[in-house]
Amino acid sequence: LGKDLASHGCNGRGAVLDAGSAASVDALMAELESAGELPTILVNNAAITRDQLLLRMKPEDWDAVITTNLTGVFRVSKACVRRMMKERHGRIVNLTSVVGVTGNAGQANYAAAKAGLLGFTRSLAKELASRGITVNAVAPGLIDTDMTRALGEEQRRALLEQVPMGRLGTPAEVAGAVLFLVSPQAAYITGETLHVNGGMYMG
């Protein structure tokens, strides 16, 4: 990652983090803080799925998804906000999902976590606005990823029928939405959710 960043004229490094583990989050945050490297731009993008119908869903599958997808965002955000408040500047972007607003059969845990993230985004936006910190969300729909490529042709076709634009989105399009929200052009936008879904959901 460091080499890739350097090729784009940026300084940086990669680090491994288990967002579902309090110990992992605390260790990385302590390391960054001691090096004076706590970020003022935070993009919360870690997520897992453990899909199953409610009556077949194991408690550990519920807990794993909520812990990684929602509690992990709380832990990392709380650690980074301290520096942002000191700098009186910060940008937080939380990656949620179209499922967080529409729901989806077999994804009660994932939908609950992503819907919770929307409430977290709006609440934190109100708390931090006076400190020069914006908090927004990006909600992707069907995106061309390894997960969607693994779908069968019939399932893929059925999903695309729900998208007025008739195609999958690209990771670059999601990244572009995030880039806009952390840019100076979005300095007066906070508490908002930018939907990147080809018209699949229009809220």
MDTraj code that builds the backbone (N, CA, C; nanometers):
import mdtraj as md
import numpy as np

residues = "LEU GLY LYS ASP LEU ALA SER HIS GLY CYS ASN GLY ARG GLY ALA VAL LEU ASP ALA GLY SER ALA ALA SER VAL ASP ALA LEU MET ALA GLU LEU GLU SER ALA GLY GLU LEU PRO THR ILE LEU VAL ASN ASN ALA ALA ILE THR ARG ASP GLN LEU LEU LEU ARG MET LYS PRO GLU ASP TRP ASP ALA VAL ILE THR THR ASN LEU THR GLY VAL PHE ARG VAL SER LYS ALA CYS VAL ARG ARG MET MET LYS GLU ARG HIS GLY ARG ILE VAL ASN LEU THR SER VAL VAL GLY VAL THR GLY ASN ALA GLY GLN ALA ASN TYR ALA ALA ALA LYS ALA GLY LEU LEU GLY PHE THR ARG SER LEU ALA LYS GLU LEU ALA SER ARG GLY ILE THR VAL ASN ALA VAL ALA PRO GLY LEU ILE ASP THR ASP MET THR ARG ALA LEU GLY GLU GLU GLN ARG ARG ALA LEU LEU GLU GLN VAL PRO MET GLY ARG LEU GLY THR PRO ALA GLU VAL ALA GLY ALA VAL LEU PHE LEU VAL SER PRO GLN ALA ALA TYR ILE THR GLY GLU THR LEU HIS VAL ASN GLY GLY MET TYR MET GLY".split()
xyz = np.array([
    [0.0821, -0.1199, 0.0000],
    [0.0000, 0.0000, 0.0000],
    [0.0862, 0.1260, 0.0000],
    [0.1936, 0.1228, 0.0797],
    [0.2832, 0.2380, 0.0853],
    [0.3400, 0.2718, -0.0522],
    [0.3809, 0.1676, -0.1273],
    [0.4356, 0.1893, -0.2617],
    [0.3298, 0.2446, -0.3563],
    [0.2081, 0.1943, -0.3437],
    [0.0996, 0.2424, -0.4287],
    [0.0708, 0.3894, -0.4010],
    [0.0685, 0.4260, -0.2723],
    [0.0467, 0.5658, -0.2370],
    [0.1593, 0.6537, -0.2895],
    [0.2830, 0.6045, -0.2747],
    [0.3982, 0.6814, -0.3210],
    [0.3921, 0.7062, -0.4714],
    [0.3397, 0.6086, -0.5462],
    [0.3287, 0.6246, -0.6911],
    [0.2310, 0.7354, -0.7299],
    [0.1436, 0.7719, -0.6350],
    [0.0483, 0.8808, -0.6572],
    [0.0918, 1.0092, -0.5867],
    [0.2163, 1.0108, -0.5394],
    [0.2700, 1.1312, -0.4759],
    [0.2260, 1.1506, -0.3325],
    [0.1847, 1.0429, -0.2655],
    [0.1373, 1.0529, -0.1272],
    [0.2262, 0.9701, -0.0348],
    [0.2359, 1.0157, 0.0898],
    [0.3059, 0.9377, 0.1910],
    [0.2037, 0.8612, 0.2736],
    [0.2310, 0.7355, 0.3022],
    [0.1374, 0.6579, 0.3828],
    [0.1861, 0.5163, 0.4010],
    [0.1092, 0.4407, 0.4789],
    [0.1431, 0.3007, 0.5023],
    [0.0162, 0.2246, 0.5340],
    [0.0236, 0.0954, 0.5205],
    [-0.0900, 0.0106, 0.5518],
    [-0.0785, -0.0477, 0.6902],
    [-0.1910, -0.0867, 0.7471],
    [-0.1924, -0.1538, 0.8766],
    [-0.3104, -0.2500, 0.8787],
    [-0.2939, -0.3619, 0.9449],
    [-0.4007, -0.4614, 0.9555],
    [-0.4843, -0.4304, 1.0791],
    [-0.6171, -0.4284, 1.0602],
    [-0.7077, -0.3976, 1.1703],
    [-0.8271, -0.4918, 1.1662],
    [-0.8624, -0.5491, 1.2791],
    [-0.9857, -0.6254, 1.2925],
    [-1.0862, -0.5333, 1.3595],
    [-1.1770, -0.4757, 1.2792],
    [-1.2719, -0.3776, 1.3319],
    [-1.3671, -0.4391, 1.4333],
    [-1.3792, -0.5712, 1.4343],
    [-1.4658, -0.6379, 1.5302],
    [-1.4000, -0.6647, 1.6640],
    [-1.2709, -0.6329, 1.6748],
    [-1.1962, -0.6603, 1.7979],
    [-1.1572, -0.5297, 1.8666],
    [-1.2053, -0.5107, 1.9880],
    [-1.1707, -0.3903, 2.0640],
    [-1.0195, -0.3815, 2.0856],
    [-0.9553, -0.4957, 2.1121],
    [-0.8109, -0.4966, 2.1357],
    [-0.7344, -0.4537, 2.0107],
    [-0.7787, -0.5015, 1.8941],
    [-0.7135, -0.4660, 1.7683],
    [-0.7274, -0.3177, 1.7397],
    [-0.8482, -0.2648, 1.7589],
    [-0.8716, -0.1212, 1.7363],
    [-0.7885, -0.0386, 1.8333],
    [-0.7915, -0.0744, 1.9617],
    [-0.7166, 0.0027, 2.0629],
    [-0.5677, 0.0026, 2.0341],
    [-0.5139, -0.1132, 1.9915],
    [-0.3703, -0.1227, 1.9642],
    [-0.3295, -0.0343, 1.8480],
    [-0.4073, -0.0367, 1.7387],
    [-0.3732, 0.0453, 1.6231],
    [-0.3876, 0.1934, 1.6551],
    [-0.4945, 0.2309, 1.7252],
    [-0.5147, 0.3715, 1.7589],
    [-0.4033, 0.4236, 1.8494],
    [-0.3590, 0.3399, 1.9431],
    [-0.2489, 0.3791, 2.0324],
    [-0.1202, 0.3982, 1.9527],
    [-0.0981, 0.3089, 1.8562],
    [0.0215, 0.3188, 1.7719],
    [0.0177, 0.4472, 1.6890],
    [-0.0965, 0.4764, 1.6291],
    [-0.1087, 0.5972, 1.5469],
    [-0.0954, 0.7233, 1.6318],
    [-0.1550, 0.7194, 1.7502],
    [-0.1493, 0.8371, 1.8373],
    [-0.0068, 0.8655, 1.8825],
    [0.0659, 0.7601, 1.9183],
    [0.2040, 0.7798, 1.9647],
    [0.2942, 0.8314, 1.8526],
    [0.2574, 0.7995, 1.7278],
    [0.3346, 0.8471, 1.6128],
    [0.2818, 0.9799, 1.5604],
    [0.1779, 1.0339, 1.6250],
    [0.1175, 1.1585, 1.5796],
    [0.0493, 1.1455, 1.4447],
    [-0.0058, 1.0255, 1.4187],
    [-0.0624, 0.9976, 1.2867],
    [-0.2125, 0.9704, 1.2880],
    [-0.2816, 1.0042, 1.3965],
    [-0.4268, 0.9855, 1.3947],
    [-0.4854, 1.0704, 1.2820],
    [-0.5704, 1.0126, 1.1999],
    [-0.6169, 1.0835, 1.0800],
    [-0.7222, 1.1895, 1.1099],
    [-0.7302, 1.2894, 1.0216],
    [-0.8394, 1.3860, 1.0258],
    [-0.9390, 1.3572, 0.9138],
    [-0.9099, 1.2574, 0.8321],
    [-1.0069, 1.2045, 0.7357],
    [-1.0216, 1.0561, 0.7654],
    [-1.1447, 1.0146, 0.7954],
    [-1.1720, 0.8751, 0.8302],
    [-1.2821, 0.8202, 0.7399],
    [-1.2526, 0.7097, 0.6731],
    [-1.3531, 0.6401, 0.5922],
    [-1.3746, 0.5027, 0.6542],
    [-1.4916, 0.4820, 0.7116],
    [-1.5247, 0.3542, 0.7748],
    [-1.5856, 0.2612, 0.6704],
    [-1.5070, 0.1610, 0.6282],
    [-1.5476, 0.0759, 0.5168],
    [-1.5446, -0.0735, 0.5483],
    [-1.5010, -0.1107, 0.6687],
    [-1.4924, -0.2534, 0.7035],
    [-1.6322, -0.3114, 0.7212],
    [-1.6569, -0.4263, 0.6621],
    [-1.7885, -0.4901, 0.6762],
    [-1.7787, -0.6386, 0.6449],
    [-1.8679, -0.7146, 0.7081],
    [-1.8794, -0.8572, 0.6798],
    [-2.0270, -0.8910, 0.6612],
    [-2.0548, -1.0080, 0.6052],
    [-2.1914, -1.0592, 0.5972],
    [-2.1957, -1.1997, 0.6559],
    [-2.3086, -1.2315, 0.7160],
    [-2.3376, -1.3666, 0.7644],
    [-2.4856, -1.3896, 0.7351],
    [-2.5185, -1.4005, 0.6065],
    [-2.6582, -1.4029, 0.5627],
    [-2.7293, -1.5325, 0.6015],
    [-2.8511, -1.5152, 0.6499],
    [-2.9357, -1.6296, 0.6842],
    [-3.0737, -1.5772, 0.7226],
    [-3.1784, -1.6537, 0.6921],
    [-3.3117, -1.6173, 0.7373],
    [-3.3143, -1.6129, 0.8901],
    [-3.3974, -1.5269, 0.9458],
    [-3.3963, -1.5016, 1.0895],
    [-3.4067, -1.6292, 1.1724],
    [-3.4987, -1.7189, 1.1371],
    [-3.5189, -1.8391, 1.2176],
    [-3.4011, -1.9355, 1.2103],
    [-3.3145, -1.9162, 1.1116],
    [-3.1962, -2.0010, 1.0991],
    [-3.0672, -1.9276, 1.1403],
    [-3.0807, -1.8001, 1.1724],
    [-2.9619, -1.7203, 1.2052],
    [-2.9137, -1.7516, 1.3462],
    [-2.7862, -1.7846, 1.3574],
    [-2.7277, -1.8132, 1.4877],
    [-2.6943, -1.6818, 1.5590],
    [-2.7050, -1.6789, 1.6915],
    [-2.6701, -1.5571, 1.7654],
    [-2.5300, -1.5064, 1.7328],
    [-2.4364, -1.5980, 1.7119],
    [-2.2988, -1.5540, 1.6816],
    [-2.2893, -1.4871, 1.5446],
    [-2.3784, -1.5248, 1.4512],
    [-2.3801, -1.4580, 1.3205],
    [-2.4344, -1.3162, 1.3336],
    [-2.5365, -1.3002, 1.4164],
    [-2.5890, -1.1659, 1.4448],
    [-2.4794, -1.0811, 1.5102],
    [-2.4186, -1.1350, 1.6154],
    [-2.3183, -1.0602, 1.6914],
    [-2.1989, -1.0206, 1.6059],
    [-2.1521, -1.1114, 1.5207],
    [-2.0341, -1.0837, 1.4388],
    [-2.0586, -0.9663, 1.3449],
    [-2.1754, -0.9638, 1.2812],
    [-2.2060, -0.8576, 1.1860],
    [-2.2248, -0.7238, 1.2574],
    [-2.2993, -0.7229, 1.3672],
    [-2.3207, -0.5989, 1.4420],
    [-2.1886, -0.5472, 1.4984],
    [-2.1064, -0.6370, 1.5493],
    [-1.9789, -0.5957, 1.6101],
    [-1.8857, -0.5341, 1.5071],
    [-1.8710, -0.5977, 1.3912],
    [-1.7795, -0.5451, 1.2888],
    [-1.8378, -0.4233, 1.2181],
    [-1.9628, -0.4334, 1.1744],
    [-2.0197, -0.3314, 1.0865],
    [-2.0700, -0.2073, 1.1583],
    [-2.1002, -0.2185, 1.2869],
    [-2.1533, -0.1032, 1.3600],
    [-2.0664, -0.0649, 1.4795],
    [-2.0399, -0.1608, 1.5676],
    [-1.9587, -0.1296, 1.6856],
    [-1.8168, -0.0905, 1.6459],
    [-1.7624, -0.1550, 1.5423],
    [-1.6285, -0.1200, 1.4949],
    [-1.6206, 0.0251, 1.4498],
    [-1.7254, 0.0732, 1.3844],
    [-1.7300, 0.2138, 1.3406],
    [-1.7297, 0.3065, 1.4623],
    [-1.8060, 0.2710, 1.5635],
    [-1.8079, 0.3482, 1.6883],
    [-1.6678, 0.3573, 1.7491],
    [-1.5999, 0.2427, 1.7581],
    [-1.4683, 0.2398, 1.8230],
    [-1.3658, 0.3246, 1.7483],
    [-1.3580, 0.3050, 1.6161],
    [-1.2566, 0.3766, 1.5379],
    [-1.2896, 0.5258, 1.5329],
    [-1.4163, 0.5580, 1.5157],
    [-1.4565, 0.6991, 1.5088],
    [-1.4244, 0.7704, 1.6396],
    [-1.4575, 0.7079, 1.7509],
    [-1.4324, 0.7704, 1.8810],
    [-1.2848, 0.8016, 1.9000],
    [-1.1999, 0.7089, 1.8606],
    [-1.0555, 0.7301, 1.8753],
    [-1.0061, 0.8440, 1.7868],
    [-1.0556, 0.8512, 1.6631],
    [-1.0065, 0.9522, 1.5691],
    [-1.0648, 1.0905, 1.5934],
    [-1.1846, 1.0959, 1.6499],
    [-1.2503, 1.2249, 1.6717],
    [-1.1718, 1.3133, 1.7683],
    [-1.1003, 1.2507, 1.8628],
    [-1.0229, 1.3306, 1.9583],
    [-0.9260, 1.4241, 1.8860],
    [-0.8530, 1.3705, 1.7880],
    [-0.7583, 1.4546, 1.7152],
    [-0.8312, 1.5564, 1.6283],
    [-0.9403, 1.5128, 1.5638],
    [-1.0163, 1.6044, 1.4794],
    [-1.0662, 1.7245, 1.5592],
    [-1.1126, 1.7000, 1.6822],
    [-1.1610, 1.8101, 1.7661],
    [-1.0470, 1.9048, 1.8024],
    [-0.9300, 1.8476, 1.8259],
    [-0.8149, 1.9297, 1.8578],
    [-0.7753, 2.0174, 1.7388],
    [-0.7847, 1.9596, 1.6183],
    [-0.7505, 2.0322, 1.4958],
    [-0.8647, 2.1238, 1.4503],
    [-0.9830, 2.1033, 1.5069],
    [-1.1050, 2.1737, 1.4662],
    [-1.1307, 2.1550, 1.3159],
    [-1.1032, 2.0351, 1.2714],
    [-1.1265, 1.9988, 1.1313],
    [-1.1286, 1.8469, 1.1206],
    [-1.2225, 1.7957, 1.0443],
    [-1.2251, 1.6514, 1.0223],
    [-1.3336, 1.6132, 0.9238],
    [-1.3133, 1.4981, 0.8618],
    [-1.4113, 1.4431, 0.7681],
    [-1.4280, 1.2948, 0.8010],
    [-1.5519, 1.2550, 0.8246],
    [-1.5828, 1.1145, 0.8481],
    [-1.6854, 1.0712, 0.7437],
    [-1.6563, 0.9615, 0.6752],
    [-1.7506, 0.9055, 0.5784],
    [-1.7728, 0.7585, 0.6146],
    [-1.8977, 0.7233, 0.6376],
    [-1.9334, 0.5865, 0.6733],
    [-1.9959, 0.5170, 0.5530],
    [-1.9418, 0.4005, 0.5178],
    [-1.9979, 0.3226, 0.4077],
    [-2.1111, 0.2367, 0.4621],
    [-2.2318, 0.2687, 0.4170],
    [-2.3475, 0.1901, 0.4562],
    [-2.3936, 0.1105, 0.3342],
    [-2.5219, 0.0960, 0.3117],
    [-2.5690, 0.0139, 0.1999],
    [-2.7139, 0.0470, 0.1689],
    [-2.7533, 0.0221, 0.0446],
    [-2.8946, 0.0354, 0.0081],
    [-2.9804, -0.0548, 0.0968],
    [-2.9235, -0.1656, 0.1431],
    [-2.9966, -0.2583, 0.2291],
    [-3.0336, -0.1938, 0.3628],
    [-2.9557, -0.0946, 0.4046],
    [-2.9852, -0.0247, 0.5291],
    [-3.1126, 0.0579, 0.5232],
    [-3.1598, 0.0899, 0.4037],
    [-3.2845, 0.1668, 0.3905],
    [-3.3983, 0.0847, 0.3323],
    [-3.3676, -0.0224, 0.2594],
    [-3.4734, -0.1032, 0.1981],
    [-3.4981, -0.2341, 0.2720],
    [-3.3988, -0.2828, 0.3473],
    [-3.4065, -0.4155, 0.4049],
    [-3.3866, -0.5209, 0.2970],
    [-3.3603, -0.6441, 0.3397],
    [-3.3425, -0.7534, 0.2441],
    [-3.3605, -0.8865, 0.3167],
    [-3.4430, -0.9722, 0.2608],
    [-3.4669, -1.1028, 0.3233],
    [-3.3355, -1.1791, 0.3382],
    [-3.3153, -1.2360, 0.4552],
    [-3.1931, -1.3116, 0.4812],
    [-3.0770, -1.2265, 0.5274],
    [-3.1012, -1.0961, 0.5444],
    [-2.9934, -1.0063, 0.5867],
    [-3.0376, -0.9164, 0.7024],
    [-3.1138, -0.9710, 0.7955],
    [-3.1618, -0.8900, 0.9081],
    [-3.0461, -0.8299, 0.9868],
    [-2.9393, -0.9069, 1.0063],
    [-2.8239, -0.8563, 1.0816],
    [-2.7523, -0.7458, 1.0053],
    [-2.7282, -0.7688, 0.8764],
    [-2.6574, -0.6711, 0.7931],
    [-2.7399, -0.5433, 0.7781],
    [-2.8719, -0.5600, 0.7529],
    [-2.9591, -0.4434, 0.7371],
    [-2.9663, -0.3623, 0.8663],
    [-2.9734, -0.4310, 0.9800],
    [-2.9795, -0.3619, 1.1089],
    [-2.8522, -0.2814, 1.1335],
    [-2.7380, -0.3417, 1.1020],
    [-2.6104, -0.2725, 1.1221],
    [-2.5992, -0.1501, 1.0319],
    [-2.6383, -0.1657, 0.9055],
    [-2.6254, -0.0553, 0.8101],
    [-2.7279, 0.0541, 0.8373],
    [-2.8481, 0.0171, 0.8826],
    [-2.9468, 0.1179, 0.9219],
    [-2.8994, 0.1917, 1.0472],
    [-2.8404, 0.1173, 1.1402],
    [-2.7847, 0.1800, 1.2593],
    [-2.6755, 0.2793, 1.2261],
    [-2.5996, 0.2477, 1.1241],
    [-2.4919, 0.3359, 1.0810],
    [-2.5457, 0.4694, 1.0293],
    [-2.6630, 0.4667, 0.9683],
    [-2.7250, 0.5914, 0.9216],
    [-2.7625, 0.6799, 1.0404],
    [-2.8211, 0.6196, 1.1439],
    [-2.8537, 0.6960, 1.2637],
    [-2.7293, 0.7472, 1.3335],
    [-2.6267, 0.6649, 1.3392],
    [-2.4987, 0.7054, 1.3988],
    [-2.4406, 0.8243, 1.3235],
    [-2.4462, 0.8199, 1.1901],
    [-2.3927, 0.9278, 1.1064],
    [-2.4623, 1.0599, 1.1366],
    [-2.5945, 1.0587, 1.1418],
    [-2.6694, 1.1823, 1.1648],
    [-2.6464, 1.2364, 1.3063],
    [-2.6420, 1.1465, 1.4033],
    [-2.6210, 1.1893, 1.5418],
    [-2.4821, 1.2498, 1.5602],
    [-2.3818, 1.1839, 1.5047],
    [-2.2449, 1.2337, 1.5175],
    [-2.2283, 1.3652, 1.4417],
    [-2.2965, 1.3782, 1.3283],
    [-2.2911, 1.5035, 1.2521],
    [-2.3391, 1.6204, 1.3381],
    [-2.4456, 1.5993, 1.4144],
    [-2.4973, 1.7060, 1.5017],
    [-2.4017, 1.7357, 1.6171],
    [-2.3392, 1.6326, 1.6710],
    [-2.2464, 1.6517, 1.7820],
    [-2.1222, 1.7296, 1.7419],
    [-2.0735, 1.7064, 1.6194],
    [-1.9402, 1.7546, 1.5823],
    [-1.9390, 1.8742, 1.4875],
    [-2.0540, 1.9162, 1.4392],
    [-2.0574, 2.0231, 1.3394],
    [-1.9906, 2.1513, 1.3891],
    [-2.0096, 2.1854, 1.5149],
    [-1.9532, 2.3112, 1.5675],
    [-1.8017, 2.3053, 1.5798],
    [-1.7431, 2.1851, 1.5653],
    [-1.5972, 2.1691, 1.5732],
    [-1.5335, 2.1606, 1.4351],
    [-1.6095, 2.1903, 1.3318],
    [-1.5539, 2.1863, 1.1964],
    [-1.5396, 2.0461, 1.1399],
    [-1.6159, 1.9522, 1.1943],
    [-1.6084, 1.8124, 1.1510],
    [-1.7393, 1.7746, 1.0826],
    [-1.7298, 1.7233, 0.9616],
    [-1.8488, 1.6747, 0.8925],
    [-1.8539, 1.5228, 0.8994],
    [-1.9768, 1.4703, 0.9042],
    [-1.9973, 1.3262, 0.9107],
    [-2.1070, 1.2910, 0.8107],
    [-2.0733, 1.2116, 0.7125],
    [-2.1676, 1.1742, 0.6078],
    [-2.1585, 1.0253, 0.5801],
    [-2.2497, 0.9774, 0.4973],
    [-2.2508, 0.8358, 0.4612],
    [-2.2615, 0.8197, 0.3102],
    [-2.2073, 0.7116, 0.2600],
    [-2.2249, 0.6708, 0.1207],
    [-2.2922, 0.5340, 0.1233],
    [-2.4022, 0.5216, 0.0485],
    [-2.4791, 0.3969, 0.0481],
    [-2.4764, 0.3345, -0.0909],
    [-2.3828, 0.2443, -0.1155],
    [-2.3781, 0.1769, -0.2464],
    [-2.4942, 0.0804, -0.2650],
    [-2.5297, 0.0599, -0.3914],
    [-2.6260, -0.0433, -0.4269],
    [-2.5507, -0.1654, -0.4770],
    [-2.5870, -0.2140, -0.5949],
    [-2.5187, -0.3297, -0.6539],
    [-2.3909, -0.2834, -0.7227],
    [-2.2786, -0.3264, -0.6710],
    [-2.1481, -0.2830, -0.7211],
    [-2.0730, -0.4040, -0.7763],
    [-1.9973, -0.3834, -0.8815],
    [-1.9188, -0.4894, -0.9449],
    [-1.8006, -0.5264, -0.8561],
    [-1.8201, -0.6269, -0.7735],
    [-1.7167, -0.6741, -0.6810],
    [-1.7042, -0.8258, -0.6944],
    [-1.6102, -0.8833, -0.6219],
    [-1.5936, -1.0288, -0.6230],
    [-1.7227, -1.0988, -0.5821],
    [-1.7959, -1.0367, -0.4877],
    [-1.9185, -1.0981, -0.4388],
    [-2.0259, -1.1032, -0.5481],
    [-2.0440, -0.9957, -0.6221],
    [-2.1465, -0.9966, -0.7272],
    [-2.1014, -1.0787, -0.8476],
    [-1.9713, -1.0873, -0.8711],
    [-1.9224, -1.1697, -0.9827],
    [-1.9445, -1.3173, -0.9565],
    [-1.9549, -1.3536, -0.8282],
    [-1.9743, -1.4942, -0.7918],
    [-2.1203, -1.5389, -0.8059],
    [-2.2105, -1.4440, -0.8321],
    [-2.3515, -1.4781, -0.8460],
    [-2.3765, -1.5542, -0.9757],
    [-2.4776, -1.6394, -0.9739],
    [-2.5184, -1.7074, -1.0956],
    [-2.5812, -1.6091, -1.1932],
    [-2.5827, -1.6444, -1.3193],
    [-2.6336, -1.5545, -1.4231],
    [-2.7799, -1.5170, -1.3999],
    [-2.8602, -1.6138, -1.3598],
    [-3.0032, -1.5868, -1.3362],
    [-3.0224, -1.4923, -1.2180],
    [-2.9483, -1.5140, -1.1121],
    [-2.9575, -1.4279, -0.9937],
    [-2.9092, -1.2874, -1.0258],
    [-2.8025, -1.2800, -1.1030],
    [-2.7467, -1.1504, -1.1430],
    [-2.8477, -1.0729, -1.2277],
    [-2.9130, -1.1430, -1.3198],
    [-3.0122, -1.0789, -1.4062],
    [-3.1309, -1.0275, -1.3249],
    [-3.1749, -1.1062, -1.2285],
    [-3.2878, -1.0664, -1.1438],
    [-3.2545, -0.9418, -1.0625],
    [-3.1332, -0.9352, -1.0136],
    [-3.0912, -0.8181, -0.9369],
    [-3.0836, -0.6942, -1.0253],
    [-3.0306, -0.7101, -1.1455],
    [-3.0172, -0.5953, -1.2355],
    [-3.1524, -0.5392, -1.2785],
    [-3.2558, -0.6228, -1.2754],
    [-3.3897, -0.5745, -1.3083],
    [-3.4394, -0.4711, -1.2074],
    [-3.3784, -0.4678, -1.0900],
    [-3.4156, -0.3700, -0.9870],
    [-3.3435, -0.2365, -1.0042],
    [-3.2498, -0.2310, -1.0978],
    [-3.1676, -0.1113, -1.1166],
    [-3.2099, -0.0391, -1.2446],
    [-3.2738, 0.0779, -1.2339],
    [-3.3183, 0.1497, -1.3536],
    [-3.2085, 0.1740, -1.4569],
    [-3.0840, 0.1933, -1.4121],
    [-2.9743, 0.2164, -1.5061],
    [-2.9283, 0.0882, -1.5730],
    [-2.9744, -0.0268, -1.5233],
    [-2.9506, -0.1540, -1.5902],
    [-2.8083, -0.2055, -1.5867],
    [-2.7285, -0.1600, -1.4919],
    [-2.5915, -0.2097, -1.4816],
    [-2.5454, -0.2039, -1.3370],
    [-2.4356, -0.2724, -1.3101],
    [-2.3720, -0.2632, -1.1796],
    [-2.2913, -0.1351, -1.1715],
    [-2.2795, -0.0822, -1.0512],
    [-2.1885, 0.0294, -1.0304],
    [-2.0457, -0.0207, -1.0224],
    [-1.9512, 0.0705, -1.0252],
    [-1.8101, 0.0335, -1.0156],
    [-1.7519, 0.0831, -0.8829],
    [-1.6492, 0.0151, -0.8328],
    [-1.5822, 0.0640, -0.7117],
    [-1.5332, 0.2082, -0.7279],
    [-1.4909, 0.2448, -0.8494],
    [-1.4422, 0.3809, -0.8725],
    [-1.5536, 0.4833, -0.8514],
    [-1.6769, 0.4452, -0.8855],
    [-1.7891, 0.5378, -0.8664],
    [-1.8196, 0.5577, -0.7176],
    [-1.8059, 0.4518, -0.6407],
    [-1.8234, 0.4638, -0.4953],
    [-1.7110, 0.5493, -0.4370],
    [-1.5883, 0.5235, -0.4813],
    [-1.4732, 0.6011, -0.4330],
    [-1.4890, 0.7484, -0.4682],
    [-1.5457, 0.7769, -0.5857],
    [-1.5674, 0.9160, -0.6264],
    [-1.6633, 0.9879, -0.5336],
    [-1.7663, 0.9171, -0.4872],
    [-1.8612, 0.9766, -0.3924],
    [-1.7930, 1.0070, -0.2594],
    [-1.7089, 0.9143, -0.2137],
    [-1.6345, 0.9357, -0.0895],
    [-1.5393, 1.0540, -0.1047],
    [-1.4689, 1.0582, -0.2167],
    [-1.3734, 1.1662, -0.2414],
    [-1.4421, 1.3020, -0.2386],
    [-1.5614, 1.3099, -0.2973],
    [-1.6351, 1.4362, -0.2948],
    [-1.6662, 1.4777, -0.1512],
    [-1.7120, 1.3834, -0.0686],
    [-1.7538, 1.4178, 0.0675],
    [-1.6379, 1.4584, 0.1584],
    [-1.5162, 1.4183, 0.1257],
    [-1.4010, 1.4614, 0.2069],
    [-1.3326, 1.5841, 0.1478],
    [-1.3818, 1.6311, 0.0339],
    [-1.3188, 1.7436, -0.0359],
    [-1.3690, 1.8769, 0.0182],
    [-1.2966, 1.9874, -0.0117],
    [-1.3431, 2.1207, 0.0294],
    [-1.4794, 2.1566, -0.0300],
    [-1.5122, 2.0980, -0.1447],
    [-1.6405, 2.1283, -0.2087],
    [-1.7596, 2.0803, -0.1255],
    [-1.7356, 1.9873, -0.0330],
    [-1.8439, 1.9335, 0.0505],
    [-1.8362, 1.9839, 0.1943],
    [-1.7656, 2.0929, 0.2167],
    [-1.7429, 2.1421, 0.3526],
    [-1.8707, 2.1838, 0.4244],
    [-1.9774, 2.2145, 0.3497],
    [-2.1030, 2.2585, 0.4111],
    [-2.2088, 2.1490, 0.4081],
    [-2.1649, 2.0259, 0.3858],
    [-2.2554, 1.9110, 0.3828],
    [-2.2236, 1.8203, 0.5015],
    [-2.3235, 1.7952, 0.5847],
    [-2.3027, 1.7021, 0.6960],
    [-2.4349, 1.6352, 0.7323],
    [-2.4244, 1.5121, 0.7807],
    [-2.5427, 1.4361, 0.8178],
    [-2.6189, 1.3785, 0.6998],
    [-2.5584, 1.3787, 0.5832],
    [-2.6262, 1.3343, 0.4612],
    [-2.5812, 1.1942, 0.4195],
    [-2.6656, 1.1308, 0.3402],
    [-2.6327, 1.0010, 0.2808],
    [-2.6367, 1.0148, 0.1298],
    [-2.5263, 0.9846, 0.0650],
    [-2.5161, 0.9909, -0.0810],
    [-2.5379, 0.8493, -0.1344],
    [-2.6478, 0.8309, -0.2075],
    [-2.6817, 0.6992, -0.2609],
    [-2.6165, 0.6787, -0.3975],
    [-2.5443, 0.5687, -0.4104],
    [-2.4753, 0.5346, -0.5353],
    [-2.5313, 0.4001, -0.5795],
    [-2.6467, 0.4025, -0.6477],
    [-2.7150, 0.2763, -0.6733],
    [-2.7866, 0.2690, -0.8077],
    [-2.7597, 0.3623, -0.8984],
    [-2.8194, 0.3560, -1.0315],
    [-2.9707, 0.3697, -1.0326],
    [-3.0269, 0.4292, -0.9256],
    [-3.1709, 0.4482, -0.9176],
    [-3.2445, 0.3346, -0.8485],
    [-3.1699, 0.2377, -0.7948],
    [-3.2321, 0.1240, -0.7268],
    [-3.3170, 0.1701, -0.6078],
    [-3.2685, 0.2714, -0.5392],
    [-3.3444, 0.3338, -0.4303],
    [-3.3350, 0.4840, -0.4477],
    [-3.4485, 0.5520, -0.4391],
    [-3.4518, 0.6981, -0.4496],
    [-3.5218, 0.7514, -0.3258],
    [-3.4423, 0.8013, -0.2302],
    [-3.4997, 0.8465, -0.1041],
    [-3.5074, 0.9971, -0.0940],
])
top = md.Topology()
chain = top.add_chain()
for i, resn in enumerate(residues, 1):
    res = top.add_residue(resn, chain, resSeq=i)
    for name in ("N", "CA", "C"):
        top.add_atom(name, md.element.get_by_symbol(name[0]), res)
traj = md.Trajectory(xyz[None], top)
